[in-house]
Amino acid sequence: MYDATARHHAAERTGIWFVGARGSVASTATLGLAAIAEGQSPPTGCVTAREPFTSAGLPGFADLVVGGHDISSVTMTKRAECLVETGMVPPLLFAAAHDALERADAEVRPGYDPHGGPDGTSQQDVAERLAADITSFRERHSLARVVMVDLSSTEAPVVPVPEHDDPEALLAAVADPTRAVLPPSSVSAYAAILAGAAYAAFTPSAGMSLPALTRLAGERGIPVAGQDGKTGQTWLRTVLAPAFAARNLKVLSWSGTNLLGGGDGATLADPDAVRSKLATKSRGLTALTGSDTTPLHIDNVPDLGDIKVAWDHVHVEGFLGSRLTLQTTWSAHDSMLAAPLVLDLARLLALAHAAGISGPVPELGFFFKDPWGSDVHDAADQARALEEWVRSASAQVEP
């Protein structure tokens, strides 16, 4: 098992282990990483490409090595080809990153499929297999550390059981082949703990958020961050909502609609899965406005592919009871919004691990809709806290 006390400088080679490695976001991040590392494209959109992050001793883009788990047989290269066909990725960048995609895909191992696998296999057995993949990846590439980023499909909200709150009870339960107490995302999170890998939950699935796993990560010196990446509509909301509060304007209602296709659209067409997404997207806005009138709808529009369209209608009460209405429309390739933030998280969690930080890192809440360890949702406040944290964390790393 990996010794989490063996610390190295944050700027050494670091692995990014994607759960959902052959999906659109991971493939875009891998292609973009190669383009940046080889000087084919500037790191526009990467928060860590500006000060104070560039002086913080983070791993360089060229020092990041990609691997991961997936249950899909569609390779990263093939996925990227599809993104080129939709107009999302320029053909020249794809050509330049082709070899890097092939190398990364060669590092992808079979993930956890709860609907497959041999009978008599416990979730402990599965987690140990997944952890062994990560450990082998780290050793094979002589990496100082590995950061797992969960980009897998959104799961339905987890039904709590007592074992989710007690690490000892959970460890006993996962060893029982007749039970499946963890959702797939949490099996991967447990594997990260076993492998000593830092962890980020970029989806609203349970992952590391179960109290027993969060506590276990803290006990074993593993930094974790989540939950559900704040990439577009929610980010804009957390920019605008504090402005209304600063002007002492009362938000009466804030209605929104998401239109999206691709794999996310198909996944979120499931009413159970969409409940997780709606909860994380609405929680911050409710906290910022003090209004619980924040209805949001997510609709699957297959022909949109990776393009996400978001509409908002904000109804505000002003001076002497007057009314103000703001309407916004947001349209972008969703994977292009998410991919740079994923690279940022890998670099920052590498720093956290090198600095000996363990458990939830609340200052990384800047990247999430429902941040662990923090009730701050104001985007500007989060940005300031992140910059202060990176200065402090970098000072804790031994040269």
JOWOHU-V327308 format. One record per pair of residues at least 24 apart in sequence whose ideal C-beta (glycine too) atoms are under 7 Angstrom apart, sorted by the first residue. I is the first residue (numbers start at 1). GAP is how many residues later the second one is. If there is no record, write none. Layout:
BEGIN
i=I gap=GAP
i=I gap=GAP
END
This chain:
BEGIN
i=1 gap=193
i=2 gap=133
i=2 gap=193
i=2 gap=194
i=4 gap=192
i=4 gap=216
i=4 gap=217
i=4 gap=218
i=5 gap=216
i=7 gap=347
i=7 gap=349
i=8 gap=136
i=8 gap=346
i=9 gap=48
i=9 gap=345
i=9 gap=388
i=9 gap=390
i=10 gap=47
i=10 gap=48
i=10 gap=49
i=10 gap=340
i=10 gap=341
i=10 gap=344
i=10 gap=387
i=11 gap=46
i=11 gap=47
i=11 gap=48
i=11 gap=49
i=11 gap=52
i=12 gap=47
i=12 gap=51
i=12 gap=132
i=13 gap=50
i=13 gap=52
i=13 gap=128
i=13 gap=129
i=13 gap=130
i=13 gap=131
i=14 gap=45
i=14 gap=49
i=14 gap=50
i=14 gap=129
i=14 gap=130
i=14 gap=131
i=14 gap=133
i=14 gap=332
i=14 gap=336
i=15 gap=50
i=15 gap=52
i=15 gap=122
i=15 gap=123
i=15 gap=126
i=15 gap=128
i=15 gap=131
i=16 gap=48
i=16 gap=50
i=16 gap=131
i=16 gap=133
i=16 gap=330
i=17 gap=50
i=17 gap=51
i=17 gap=117
i=17 gap=120
i=17 gap=129
i=17 gap=130
i=17 gap=131
i=17 gap=180
i=18 gap=48
i=18 gap=50
i=18 gap=131
i=18 gap=133
i=19 gap=49
i=19 gap=50
i=19 gap=92
i=19 gap=129
i=19 gap=131
i=19 gap=132
i=19 gap=133
i=19 gap=169
i=20 gap=50
i=20 gap=131
i=20 gap=132
i=20 gap=133
i=21 gap=47
i=21 gap=48
i=21 gap=49
i=21 gap=55
i=21 gap=87
i=22 gap=48
i=22 gap=50
i=22 gap=52
i=22 gap=53
i=22 gap=54
i=22 gap=57
i=22 gap=86
i=23 gap=128
i=23 gap=240
i=24 gap=55
i=24 gap=59
i=24 gap=238
i=24 gap=239
i=24 gap=282
i=24 gap=311
i=25 gap=126
i=25 gap=310
i=25 gap=313
i=25 gap=314
i=25 gap=317
i=26 gap=42
i=26 gap=125
i=27 gap=49
i=27 gap=52
i=27 gap=53
i=27 gap=56
i=28 gap=55
i=28 gap=307
i=28 gap=308
i=28 gap=311
i=29 gap=310
i=29 gap=313
i=29 gap=314
i=30 gap=36
i=30 gap=46
i=30 gap=70
i=30 gap=71
i=30 gap=74
i=31 gap=49
i=31 gap=58
i=31 gap=62
i=31 gap=63
i=31 gap=66
i=31 gap=70
i=32 gap=307
i=32 gap=308
i=33 gap=28
i=33 gap=31
i=33 gap=33
i=33 gap=310
i=34 gap=63
i=34 gap=66
i=35 gap=58
i=35 gap=61
i=35 gap=62
i=36 gap=25
i=37 gap=24
i=37 gap=25
i=38 gap=58
i=40 gap=53
i=40 gap=56
i=41 gap=52
i=45 gap=295
i=46 gap=294
i=46 gap=297
i=46 gap=298
i=47 gap=297
i=48 gap=296
i=48 gap=299
i=48 gap=300
i=52 gap=335
i=52 gap=338
i=52 gap=339
i=53 gap=337
i=56 gap=295
i=56 gap=334
i=56 gap=338
i=57 gap=337
i=57 gap=340
i=58 gap=289
i=58 gap=292
i=58 gap=293
i=59 gap=288
i=59 gap=291
i=64 gap=282
i=65 gap=76
i=65 gap=78
i=66 gap=38
i=66 gap=41
i=67 gap=37
i=67 gap=40
i=67 gap=41
i=67 gap=70
i=68 gap=40
i=69 gap=39
i=69 gap=40
i=69 gap=42
i=69 gap=61
i=69 gap=64
i=69 gap=119
i=70 gap=38
i=70 gap=41
i=71 gap=39
i=71 gap=40
i=71 gap=42
i=75 gap=30
i=76 gap=25
i=76 gap=28
i=76 gap=29
i=77 gap=24
i=77 gap=25
i=77 gap=28
i=83 gap=223
i=86 gap=219
i=86 gap=220
i=88 gap=218
i=88 gap=245
i=88 gap=247
i=88 gap=248
i=107 gap=30
i=109 gap=24
i=112 gap=72
i=112 gap=75
i=112 gap=76
i=114 gap=66
i=114 gap=70
i=120 gap=57
i=121 gap=56
i=122 gap=52
i=122 gap=53
i=122 gap=54
i=122 gap=55
i=123 gap=51
i=123 gap=57
i=123 gap=59
i=123 gap=64
i=124 gap=50
i=124 gap=51
i=126 gap=61
i=127 gap=47
i=127 gap=60
i=127 gap=63
i=127 gap=64
i=127 gap=67
i=128 gap=66
i=130 gap=58
i=130 gap=61
i=131 gap=60
i=131 gap=63
i=131 gap=64
i=134 gap=57
i=134 gap=61
i=134 gap=63
i=135 gap=60
i=145 gap=53
i=145 gap=205
i=145 gap=208
i=146 gap=49
i=146 gap=51
i=147 gap=50
i=147 gap=51
i=147 gap=53
i=147 gap=199
i=147 gap=202
i=147 gap=203
i=148 gap=44
i=148 gap=49
i=148 gap=51
i=149 gap=51
i=149 gap=53
i=149 gap=193
i=149 gap=196
i=149 gap=197
i=150 gap=35
i=150 gap=38
i=150 gap=50
i=150 gap=51
i=150 gap=52
i=150 gap=53
i=150 gap=57
i=151 gap=51
i=151 gap=52
i=152 gap=33
i=152 gap=51
i=152 gap=53
i=153 gap=110
i=153 gap=114
i=154 gap=49
i=154 gap=50
i=154 gap=51
i=154 gap=113
i=154 gap=114
i=154 gap=119
i=154 gap=122
i=154 gap=123
i=155 gap=28
i=155 gap=29
i=155 gap=30
i=155 gap=50
i=155 gap=51
i=155 gap=118
i=155 gap=121
i=156 gap=116
i=156 gap=117
i=156 gap=119
i=156 gap=120
i=157 gap=118
i=157 gap=119
i=158 gap=25
i=158 gap=48
i=163 gap=49
i=164 gap=46
i=164 gap=47
i=164 gap=48
i=165 gap=46
i=165 gap=47
i=166 gap=46
i=167 gap=45
i=167 gap=48
i=167 gap=49
i=170 gap=42
i=186 gap=24
i=186 gap=27
i=189 gap=24
i=193 gap=24
i=193 gap=27
i=193 gap=29
i=196 gap=26
i=198 gap=24
i=198 gap=25
i=198 gap=26
i=198 gap=151
i=198 gap=152
i=198 gap=154
i=198 gap=155
i=199 gap=25
i=200 gap=25
i=200 gap=26
i=200 gap=145
i=200 gap=149
i=201 gap=25
i=201 gap=26
i=202 gap=27
i=202 gap=140
i=203 gap=25
i=204 gap=24
i=204 gap=72
i=204 gap=73
i=204 gap=75
i=204 gap=76
i=205 gap=71
i=209 gap=163
i=214 gap=145
i=214 gap=146
i=217 gap=141
i=217 gap=142
i=218 gap=140
i=218 gap=141
i=221 gap=137
i=222 gap=136
i=223 gap=126
i=223 gap=129
i=223 gap=130
i=223 gap=134
i=223 gap=135
i=223 gap=136
i=223 gap=138
i=224 gap=135
i=224 gap=136
i=224 gap=148
i=225 gap=120
i=225 gap=124
i=225 gap=135
i=225 gap=136
i=225 gap=139
i=225 gap=147
i=226 gap=142
i=226 gap=146
i=227 gap=53
i=227 gap=141
i=227 gap=143
i=227 gap=145
i=228 gap=52
i=228 gap=140
i=228 gap=141
i=228 gap=142
i=229 gap=109
i=229 gap=112
i=229 gap=138
i=229 gap=139
i=230 gap=137
i=230 gap=138
i=230 gap=139
i=231 gap=103
i=231 gap=106
i=231 gap=107
i=231 gap=110
i=232 gap=76
i=232 gap=78
i=232 gap=98
i=232 gap=100
i=232 gap=105
i=233 gap=25
i=233 gap=77
i=233 gap=79
i=233 gap=97
i=234 gap=47
i=234 gap=50
i=234 gap=135
i=235 gap=144
i=236 gap=92
i=236 gap=94
i=237 gap=48
i=238 gap=46
i=238 gap=50
i=238 gap=139
i=238 gap=140
i=238 gap=141
i=239 gap=140
i=241 gap=44
i=241 gap=47
i=241 gap=48
i=242 gap=46
i=242 gap=136
i=242 gap=138
i=244 gap=72
i=245 gap=43
i=249 gap=67
i=249 gap=68
i=249 gap=69
i=249 gap=75
i=250 gap=66
i=250 gap=67
i=251 gap=38
i=251 gap=40
i=251 gap=63
i=251 gap=65
i=252 gap=39
i=252 gap=41
i=252 gap=63
i=252 gap=64
i=252 gap=65
i=253 gap=38
i=253 gap=40
i=253 gap=62
i=254 gap=31
i=254 gap=35
i=254 gap=37
i=254 gap=40
i=254 gap=58
i=254 gap=60
i=255 gap=40
i=255 gap=58
i=256 gap=40
i=256 gap=54
i=256 gap=55
i=256 gap=56
i=257 gap=40
i=257 gap=42
i=257 gap=54
i=258 gap=40
i=258 gap=41
i=258 gap=50
i=258 gap=52
i=259 gap=40
i=259 gap=42
i=259 gap=45
i=259 gap=50
i=260 gap=40
i=260 gap=41
i=260 gap=44
i=260 gap=48
i=260 gap=74
i=261 gap=39
i=261 gap=40
i=261 gap=41
i=261 gap=42
i=261 gap=43
i=261 gap=44
i=262 gap=43
i=262 gap=44
i=264 gap=70
i=265 gap=35
i=265 gap=36
i=265 gap=37
i=266 gap=34
i=268 gap=30
i=268 gap=32
i=269 gap=31
i=274 gap=24
i=280 gap=89
i=280 gap=90
i=281 gap=88
i=283 gap=87
i=284 gap=85
i=284 gap=86
i=284 gap=93
i=287 gap=88
i=287 gap=90
i=288 gap=89
i=288 gap=90
i=306 gap=27
i=306 gap=28
i=306 gap=29
i=307 gap=24
i=307 gap=26
i=308 gap=24
i=308 gap=26
i=341 gap=26
i=348 gap=42
i=351 gap=39
i=351 gap=42
i=351 gap=43
i=351 gap=46
i=352 gap=41
i=354 gap=43
i=355 gap=38
i=355 gap=41
i=355 gap=42
i=356 gap=40
i=357 gap=36
i=363 gap=26
END
